[in-house]
């Protein structure tokens, strides 16, 4: 502590101090103090001698080599931060009290007792500490909130400068994670020692909040944050790329995009952009905002398209296109209502010559209405000529595996078949062509007719209602099924027995 005094005052004080050596004798009854205090606090040094001294001693306080007081009198009355407190209890006491401690107050404070044959000293020390103070440089002039905006691939150094702090603080940078409710703080995902935050060739992963921490164990650490925003083109995905739906189902398509700056979104259905001016239209859109707690990406945005009630006209492909100043990306979701491709699972060899137990399965979110079967002979009765496709409509029995008996076939012959399932949206794709062969003998009439309860349907040349089929398929938004023209079958044995059987049953019923 540097207290200013006039030269003549120091001279007078030195003379008085010499005279004081013979003024009394005694011993200190207090112990030296070694005190550590923070800037702005108060300290009191105690100096006392026994009351039974023959004569009152002369006590002088010094800071280093500078005199502060003589007895109870301060030499610099203008310094109101420093004072001498007087006698207390059964001893003679001279307490030195300093208010609002500053860094320059640090040092040795001696209580000098002028006794003979030599003076006695009680030497005290004051260590002054100061909490750190920091600032971040450079301050980005392009943003008001201290955000550092960078483009993908750029580099930058952000410095955390210590303005003050005694002892010298240790400095580090922390990259903060998402807020954790259970601990009421932010998780640390990266720690970087040193005062410089070096960002080289930045990518989206480098974006986030960085905190500079300066700590010298004097009170709480000093902290400041810098938010780094990395601009990069969008990357987008949809929650479900393909799904089967039922008629009148509401459907949400969520498009999750990571981008900086925040992107704009455009929706397309089968290549045609959707607009949302009509509140009563079949679609509506919503911006669900940035990432939830489960998603740590702060630049994640979720956009939602809602199909209010699925119809055949709303099936198809939906594209979510997002765009910002850095680029664009898109993701596609398919909303399917038509049945999936039918699979024929039966044995390719029939045990009978005139019938074939057909087994097949398909998948559909909505109930099957029927199955369209196409059949043709490829080697019938020794003829290698391939016949024309014949269309047969088979009722659907359930959503699970199906079965059906094909009758009126020729023995020792080969046939090709293919199947397609039909539901409320329309007809699905045909199965792969399946080849089967018939045996030699006819099926006995007592034989169990089928593996399931599916009724036997006699083959006939039935052409599905062309208008109904085309209307159903075109409403689905998919390409109409390629259905070849069906001519007369080359062998009368395909049709004639079925006609006779129908006539016989009718006559037996009504006679």
N, C-alpha and C positions, 0 to 999 in steps of 0.2 A: 504494500500500500504506500503510495507516494503522497504524503501530506506536505503541502507547501508551508514553509515558515520563513520568516525573515532571518538574516544572518545574525543580527544582534540578539534575537530571541534564543537561537541555538547557543550563543556564547554565554548568555546569562544562565541558561539551563545547565550548561556544563559546569559553571562555577558552583552553583547551588548543589549539583550532584556530588562534587568533591567534598564540600562542607558536610554533606549528609552522611558521609562515611563514619563520622564520629558521633552521630546523633543517637544511636541505639544499637541494640543487638537482639538477636532472636533467630528462630528457625521457621521455615514454611511448614504449615500443617496440611497443605493441599498438595495433590500430586499433579505432575505435568499431564496435559491433555493433548491428544492427537486426534483431531476432529476432521471428518469429511462431510462437506455440506454442498448442496446444490445452489446454483445461482438463484438469487432472490430470497434465500432463506436467512435465518438469523443464527448467530453463534455467540456464546458467552464463555469466556475463559475465567476461571476462578483462581484468585490468589489471596491467601489468608495466613496470618501469623497468630501465635497464642496471645491471649489477653493479658497474661501475667508478665509480659515484657516490661523491663524497668522503665523504659521510655518508649514513646511511640516511634516506630521506625519510619524511615522515609522510603516509600515505594514508588518506583518508576516503571511505566510500561513502554516497551520499545517494539517496533516492527523492523526486524533486521537491525540496522544501525540508526534508524530514525526514531527520535523520541516522540512519544504520543502524549504522555501525561506526567505530571509531577504531583504526587499525592492524589488528591481528588480533582485536580484541575487539568482540563484538557488544554493542550498548547494551541490547537487550532479549533477555536470555538465555532468557526463557520461550517465545519463538517458535522452536520447533525446526525449522520449515520453511526457515529462512534461516540460512546459515552462510558463514564466510570460510575459504577454503582457502589454505594458505601457500605458501612459496617452493618453486620447482621449477627444476632445471637451472641454467644460468648467468645467471639474472636474478632480480630481486626481484619477486615476484608476489603479487597480492591478488585472488583469484577470488571473486566473489559468486555463490553457488549457491542457487537457490530450488526447493524440491520442491513437488509437488502444486499446481501453479499454479491460481489462481482468477481470475475476471474482474476483481476489484478489484486484482489485482497489475499490471494494465496501466499503463504510464507510462514516465517517463524515469528511468534509473538512471545516476548520474554517479560516476565515480571521480575524486576530487579530490586533486591532488598539491600540497601546500603548499610552494611555492618562492618565491624573491624574484627580481625585485621584485614579482611577482604570482603567484597560484595558477594552476595548469593543470588543465583539466578534460578528461576523456574521457567524452563523453556517449553513452550507449547507450539504445535504446528496446526496449520489450517490448509486442508486440501480442498480445492473448489472444483466441482464437476458441473457439466452443463449438458442438458439433453440435446441430441442432434437435431439439426434442421437441414432440410434438403430442398433441392429444386431440380426439375427435369428440363433438359435442354437437348436439342432446340425445341421451342414451342412451335408447333405446326400452325402457320398463319392461315391455312385454308379451312380450318374448322374452328368453331367457337368453343367446343367442349374438350379440346385437347386430344382429339382423335387423330391418329396418324394414318392417312389414307395412302395405300400403296397398290401398285398393280402387280399381278402375278409375275414373278421373275425379277423384280427390282430388289435393291439392297439399301440398307440404311443402318446408322448407328444412333441410338438414343442414349444420352448420358444422364446419370443421376449424380448431381454435384452436391457435396456436403458444404453447407454454408457455415455451420458451426457445430461444435460438439467436443467436449472434453471429458474423458480421454477420447482419442480419435475413434470414431465408430467403424464397425465392419459393415460393408455394403454388399447387398446381393439383390438379384432380380428373381421374382417368382411369377410363373404363369399360373393364373387362377383358373380353376375349373368351375363347374356348375354349382349353384347354391344348394347346400345340403340342409334340408329342413330338420333332420334329426339332430344335427350338431350346431345348427344356427350359424354356419359359416360357409366359406367357399373352400373347396378342396384344392390342394396344390398339386398340379400335374407336372411341373418342371421347376427346377431350381438352378439358377445360373449365378456363380460367384462373380464379384467385381462390380464396378460402377457403370460399365458400358453394356448395353443391350445391343448385341450385334445381330442384325437380321440380314442374311445373305440369300439371294435367289428365293424370295419368299413364295410360298404356296398357300393354299387355303388352310392348311394345317397350322400355319404360323399366326393366323388371325386370332384375336382374343384380347383379354385384359391381362396386362403385366403390372406387377406391383414392385416398386423399389422399396427395400427395407434397409434402414440404417440403424444399427443398434450398438450402443456402448455400455449397456447395462445400467444406465442412469435413467430411471423411469421407463415408460413405455417406448418402444422403438418409433422412429419417425418413418412414415410411409407416404408414398404418393403413387398414383396409378397412371398408366398410359394405355390407351385402347388402340390396338392395331387393327385396322380394317384392310383386308386384302381383296381387291377387286378381281374377280375371275368369272369365266363364262359359266352358264348354268349346267348342272348335271341333274337329270330328272329321272324318276321312276314312278310306277304306279303300284298301288297296294296289291292288286290281283290282276295278273295279265290276262286271265281267261276264266270265265265262270259260266255255268249253266243257270238259267233262271226260269221261272214259271210266268205264265201270263198274269198281268196286273201286279207283279211284284214291284215294289220300289227298290231302286238300286243306287248305291253311292259309289262313285269312282274317285278315289283319293290320289292326287298327283303330288308327290313330295319332291321339291326342287331345292337343291343347295346352290346358292348363287349370291354374289355380291357385286354391285348393289342389287337390291331386291328386284326380282324380275316381274315382267308382265306375263299373263297367261292367256292363251287362246285355245278354244276347244273346237274339235272337228269331229263330225260323224260321217263315216264312209267317204272321207275326203272333202266334205262340205263344211265350211265354218259355221258354227252355231252362234246365234245372237239371242239375246235374252230380254228384248224390249217387252214381249208379251208375258205378263205375269201368269196367264192361264195356259201358257204353252207347256209342252211335255217335259221341258228341262228347266233346271235352275242351277245357279252356280254360287259358290261361297268361298271366301278367303278365310281359312282357319288360323291364319297368323303364323308366327315363328314357332320354333321347336318347343315341344313340351319338356318336362323334367327328364323324361326317359331318353330324350335325344340331346346329346351334348353339343350338337352343331348349332351355334347361334344364328347361322345364316340359312337354316333350313326353313322352308316355307311350304305349307300344305294348302293345296287348292282342291276343292271338291265340286264335282259335277253330279247332280242328282237326276236320275230318270224317275219321274214321279210315278208312272205306272207303265210297266213294260208291255209293249204291243209288238206285233210282227214288224211294224215299220220302224221301231226303235232298236231292233237287233242290229248287230254288226260291229264294226271297228270304230273305236273312239280314240282320238289322238289328243294328247295334252302337249301343247307347244309353249315353251317358256323362253323368254328373251330379255336380255339386258344389254347394257352398253358394250359388254365384252364378248357377246356371242349368243347362241341359241342352242336348244336341244329339245327333243321330243320323246315321249313314251307312248306306247299303244296298249290299250286294253280291249279285249274282245268279249262282247256280251252275246252269249249263245243261247238260243231257245230250241233250235232244231235238235232232234235226236242225234246222237253220235253214230258213227258207222256201225252197222250191224255185223256181228261175227257169227259165222255158222260153225257149230261145234259138234255136229253129229258124225257118226262113222261113215266114211265114204263108200262102204260096201253094205248094201241092203241084204238082209237074210231072205228076202222074198223077190219073186220075179215081177209082181204087179204093183207093189207098193214100196214106199221109202219113208222111214221114220225120221223126219227132219227136226233137228234141234238147233236153236239159235238164241242169241241174246244181244241186247243193245242197252244203251244208257240214255236216260232222259230225266230232266228235273220235273217235267210235267208228265201226266199219264199218257201212255200210248193210245192212239185211236185205232190203228190197224197197221198191218204190214203189207207192203207191195212186194210180190214175188214174181220174178221172171224166170221162165224155164224154157230150155230148148234141147232137142236131141242132137247128139253129135255122132253116135254110132248105134242106130236103132235097127234091130232085126238084121244085122249084118251090113246095113247101108252106112257108108262113110260120109254121106252128105250131112252137112250141118243144117238143122232146121231153123225156122224163124223163132224169135222170142215170143212166148205166150205169157200174158199178164194174168196173175191170179191175186185176188184180194183175200188176205187172211185176217180174221178178227184178232185183236190183242186180248190177252187174258189177264196180264198183270205187268208190273214193272220189272219183274225178274226174268229168269230164263223162260223161253217159250218152246213149244213143240207142236208139230203138225204132221199128219200123215198125207203124203202125196200118193194118189191112187191112179189106176188106169194106165200103168206104165207097161212097157214091153219087157219081157225077160231077156236076160243076157245082153243088156243094152247099157249105153252110157249117156248121161245127161249132164248139162251145166245149169246151175241156178245162181241167182243173186237176189238179195233182199234189201229192202229199205224200210225203216220205221217211220211212222207218221204220228205227230202229236198235234196239239192245238195251234202250233206255229207253222206247221207244214211238214214236208218230207225231208228226212236226213239223207246222208250220202248212202249209195248202194254199198253192199259188202263186196269184198273181192269175189270174183267168179269161183264157184265151188263145183268140183266134178265128183259125181258119184256113179256107182254101177249097181244094176239090179241082178238078182240071182236067177235061179231056174224055176222054182216052184211058186205057186200062188200062196198068199197068206191065208191060213184057215180062218173061217168066219168066227171061230171061238177064241182066236188070239186076242189078247189085250190090245185095244186099239191104239193106245199112245202112252208115252211115259208120263204125260200130265193129263189134265182134264180137257185139254183143247179138243173141240169136236172135229171129226174128220170132215174135210171139205173136198168134194169131188172136183177134179180139175175141169175147167171150162175156159173158153176163150173170152175172159172178161176184161174189157178195157175200162180203166177208171174214168170217172167223169172228167173230161179234159178241161172244162171251164173251171170246175172246183179245184182240181189239182194245180192249175196254173195260177189261179187267184191266191191259193194258200201259199205257194212257194214264192211268188213274186212279192207278197207282203212281208216275207221274212227278211228281205234285204239281201238275200243270197242269190247265186246264179241258179236258174231253173235246172232241174235234173234233166240230163240228156236221155230222153225216152224214145227209143227207135220205133219206127212203124212196125206194127205186128200184122203179119199176113196170115193166111190160112195155113194150118199145120200140114206138113207133107204126108203124114200118116193118119188115116181115118181112125185108127185105134186110139188116138189121143182123145177123141171127142165122142165117138159113137157109143161106147159102153156107158158113158155117163148119162147120156140122153135116155137110153133104155132103162137105166136104174131109176132115174127121176120119174119116168112115166109109170114104171111098175109100182113104185111107192105110192104115187097119186092114185092109181086105180085101186090099190088095196085099201087105201084110206076111205074112199068115197063109195065103194061098192058094198 
